[in-house]
Amino acid sequence: MKLEEKIKILTESPMVTSVVSQRISEFEETRKKGDAYWFRELCFCLLTANFTAQGAINICQKEKETGAFTACSFEELCGFLKKHKHRFPNARAKYICEARRFCADIKGIVTGFHDEREARLWLVKNIKGLGCKEASHFLRNVGYKNVAILDRHILRVLHESGFIAEVPDTMNKKCYLEIENIMQGIAHDTGLSLAELDLFMWYMKTGRVLK
């Protein structure tokens, strides 16, 4: 069965569609929130690199009790991330501390771009620790719908379905954009946005829909 047919079956499932729609609505609501909320989403996406989404979600839930992303010193933030089992507490604490210079106006900067792919380029260039995948993840989580999050689950689905020859160990910008164009074609064929397609494919691979 072709990938597009598998996705169509999922879109006809009331349970799966309901969960996907709920997530999309949550992202759209985040779009309306202020810089502090956007910065927390940015920190979440910094944490997900070479880590699990669920692990990063757990850390962010604990962070709400302390405001560690903005209130802690570098050393304190390292300790906080280590306590909550992040694989790379020192590196991620460094990235978050460096990103603080944008915490008061991150929303204004991102929404100032006419195109979300231009916003992604700015994020990759200016936020250390964000590659195309993490920047796309952030943009999706604050309500943008037309960039692809090419994590290992999505890449495995594409590989298993014959769209890519192998799952790349690393991706430069050229490779990322080439695979994103493949995803854009699948989105077009299934009548979905890239944000929706990502969630359906994530469910296909993991049986869950996370943020």
Protein Blocks (a to p, Z undefined) as FASTA:
>chain_A
ZZklmmmmmmmpmklmmmmmmmmmmmmmmmmmcfklmmmmmmmmmmmgopafklmmmmmm
mmmmnommmmpcfklmmmmmmmnopablmlmmmmmmmmmmmmmmmmmmmmmpmbfklmmm
mmmmmmghiafklmmmmmmmnopabbccddfklmmmmmmnopafbdcfbdcfklmmmmmm
mmmmmmmmnopafklmmmmmmmmmnopacZZ
